[in-house]
Amino acid sequence: MMFSKGTTSEIANHATAKLSELDMRIVKSVPEGGNWKNIPEDIPSKRISQIRESFRQGLGSRSTYYGRLSRNYPSYTINTYFNRPGNGCHIHYEQDRVLSQREAARLQSFPDSFKFFGSQSAINTQIGNAVPPLLAFQIAKTIERSIGEAGCFIDLFSGAGGLGLGFKWAGWKPLMASDINPIFLKTYAANVHDYVLTGSMSDASFLKKLCVITTKMKEECSNTPFWVLGGPPCQGFSTAGKKRSMEDQRNLLFLYYKQFLSEVKPDGFIFENVAGLLNMEKGNVFARIKAEFSEAMPVINGWVLSSENYAIPQRRKRVFLIGGANKDFAVPTPHEFTSQKSGRNNWITVEEALCDLPVLNPGEDGSSKSYATPPITFYQKFMRGVITPAAYLNEINLFSTP
């Protein structure tokens, strides 16, 4: 569907958080591309004082804290706290407010037609924890080229469905999703596939039920490659967490995932997690996880992918383990292209992603507002459903300079 300026159409979840008077003073003091270092010292903030002291002690630059986006670059990682100016680089590049949920979703490559459900906090969590669907699409196409056809899949620890949506875009058939949070599954069911199961794989009875149902699905799809997608909760591995050790029970969920794979014996699987996993306990944790999964699947490939290399307007690094019965899988090929608006090579920028969305004031819900312009860039056409993911990638590659 084409949109034109002045056309009213729901822009789901285009709502931005309220800001306190202090936050507004802080936000207005940060220039485009700036951060906490630009905030005047006469603005009273205990937290900023702590950041300054930490910086003086050489404990890190905290370079994204209280950051304002730069229009000619991709965003930094969209985390689950993008509604707060001090928890990352989440201030709009031009407007004095934090990102709206729709803007954060776009930077994650969720299209405008994808509607998130739940409380504001639940929606933020779904967006911030997701795998960018466009990255998942390119992973799915890479696997398809290796095995010769698209398959069917189930999606464990599914969240809102970033992995699942990308595989569905690529022509794979979704069969089922599972997550511990029913609100996340409501989002998944509305946007990806409506057969969902709520429960935790750490619950023995639920894990057994999941294995029985999945084994039956595998038998019914015996003529099609059967894959399992899964991204166990990453908070325990994240560098943003205060506790990063195997004492954190969230870090043991991969063992239930391995148990599930050993029982069901799919043709292949994906394990996704944050890049912080790589250096936990000097790499020993990642080595253990890889070794555990190799007991369930003989060939394991490890990838570290940065989403900005895959035509996504966000710098987001993630670890993937791809397991198959007898195949190695080549890493998806990064794209070579030139930004339409900035002229920079190999980046889709924040402005390319967001500049057609209507202006918002802090605390405003603009879901019923009109788009500010027709879709100006290829990325906006993709986000608004004018072109498919495959057509978008084809367009930006055609736009590449010789």
Secondary structure as UniProt FT lines:
FT   TURN            5..6
FT   TURN            12..13
FT   HELIX           21..29
FT   TURN            32..33
FT   HELIX           36..38
FT   TURN            41..42
FT   HELIX           46..56
FT   TURN            57..58
FT   TURN            63..66
FT   STRAND          67..68
FT   TURN            71..72
FT   TURN            80..83
FT   TURN            85..86
FT   STRAND          89..91
FT   HELIX           101..107
FT   TURN            108..109
FT   TURN            112..113
FT   HELIX           120..129
FT   HELIX           133..147
FT   STRAND          152..156
FT   TURN            159..160
FT   HELIX           162..169
FT   TURN            170..171
FT   STRAND          173..179
FT   HELIX           182..191
FT   STRAND          196..198
FT   TURN            201..202
FT   HELIX           204..220
FT   TURN            221..223
FT   STRAND          226..230
FT   TURN            235..237
FT   TURN            239..240
FT   TURN            246..247
FT   HELIX           249..252
FT   HELIX           253..264
FT   STRAND          268..274
FT   HELIX           275..283
FT   HELIX           284..296
FT   STRAND          299..306
FT   HELIX           307..310
FT   STRAND          317..324
FT   TURN            340..342
FT   HELIX           350..354
FT   TURN            355..356
FT   TURN            362..363
FT   TURN            367..368
FT   HELIX           378..383
FT   TURN            384..385
FT   HELIX           389..398
//
